[in-house]
Amino acid sequence: MGIVIPDSALGSMAYGINAGEKYLLNKLKAALPEDCLIWHNIDLPNHYQPDIVAYLPRFGVIIFEVKDWVKRSHPLEDIESVQR
């Protein structure tokens, strides 16, 4: 299991996290080995704050920007054409 920082990001009272971010954090925590670190909303230089940053010692760093998109929230009437 990966290590999520802060660990409160997965709690029921987590602040500033949407459902998509929480879903991805849970999946990464379960799938990655224990030497991997996963940060939520870490502050980086130049005022950049990615949703999730994962550090995998054998591979490097992965930065995620999660878009919590659901079909019912999209303004297009013909949403089926977008999914193809």
C-alpha positions as CSV (number, residue, x, y, z in Angstrom):
1,M,0.0,0.0,0.0
2,G,1.2,3.5,-0.9
3,I,1.5,6.2,1.7
4,V,-1.0,9.1,1.3
5,I,0.1,12.5,2.6
6,P,-1.8,13.9,4.4
7,D,-3.5,10.8,5.5
8,S,-6.6,12.9,6.4
9,A,-7.3,13.3,2.7
10,L,-9.0,9.9,2.8
11,G,-11.0,10.6,6.0
12,S,-14.7,11.4,6.1
13,M,-14.0,15.0,7.1
14,A,-11.4,15.6,4.3
15,Y,-11.3,19.3,3.2
16,G,-10.9,20.4,-0.4
17,I,-11.1,17.0,-2.1
18,N,-13.7,16.0,-4.6
19,A,-15.1,12.5,-5.3
20,G,-12.7,11.9,-8.3
21,E,-9.6,12.8,-6.3
22,K,-10.7,10.7,-3.4
23,Y,-11.4,7.8,-5.8
24,L,-7.9,8.1,-7.4
25,L,-6.2,8.4,-4.0
26,N,-7.9,5.2,-2.8
27,K,-6.9,3.3,-6.0
28,L,-3.3,4.5,-5.9
29,K,-3.0,3.7,-2.2
30,A,-4.3,0.2,-2.8
31,A,-2.3,-0.5,-5.9
32,L,1.2,1.0,-5.2
33,P,3.8,-0.6,-3.0
34,E,4.6,0.8,0.5
35,D,7.7,2.6,-0.7
36,C,5.5,5.0,-2.8
37,L,4.4,8.4,-1.6
38,I,1.2,10.0,-2.7
39,W,0.5,13.7,-1.9
40,H,-2.8,15.5,-2.2
41,N,-2.8,19.2,-3.0
42,I,1.0,19.7,-2.5
43,D,2.4,23.2,-3.0
44,L,5.0,23.4,-5.8
45,P,7.0,26.3,-7.1
46,N,5.2,29.1,-9.0
47,H,2.0,28.7,-7.2
48,Y,1.3,25.3,-8.8
49,Q,-0.9,22.9,-6.8
50,P,-1.6,19.7,-8.6
51,D,-4.4,17.5,-7.3
52,I,-2.2,14.4,-6.7
53,V,1.5,13.8,-7.0
54,A,2.8,10.2,-6.7
55,Y,6.5,9.4,-6.2
56,L,7.5,5.9,-7.3
57,P,11.1,5.3,-6.3
58,R,11.8,3.0,-9.2
59,F,10.1,5.1,-11.9
60,G,9.9,8.8,-10.8
61,V,7.1,11.2,-10.3
62,I,3.6,11.3,-11.7
63,I,1.4,14.4,-11.5
64,F,-2.4,14.1,-11.7
65,E,-4.9,16.8,-12.4
66,V,-8.3,15.1,-11.7
67,K,-11.4,16.3,-13.5
68,D,-14.4,15.1,-11.7
69,W,-16.5,14.8,-14.8
70,V,-19.9,13.0,-14.8
71,K,-22.2,12.6,-17.8
72,R,-25.1,14.6,-16.2
73,S,-22.9,17.7,-15.7
74,H,-21.8,18.1,-19.3
75,P,-23.6,20.9,-21.2
76,L,-23.8,19.1,-24.5
77,E,-27.1,17.5,-25.5
78,D,-25.5,14.7,-27.6
79,I,-23.1,13.4,-24.9
80,E,-22.8,10.0,-26.6
81,S,-20.7,11.5,-29.4
82,V,-18.2,12.9,-26.9
83,Q,-17.6,9.5,-25.3
84,R,-16.4,7.9,-28.6
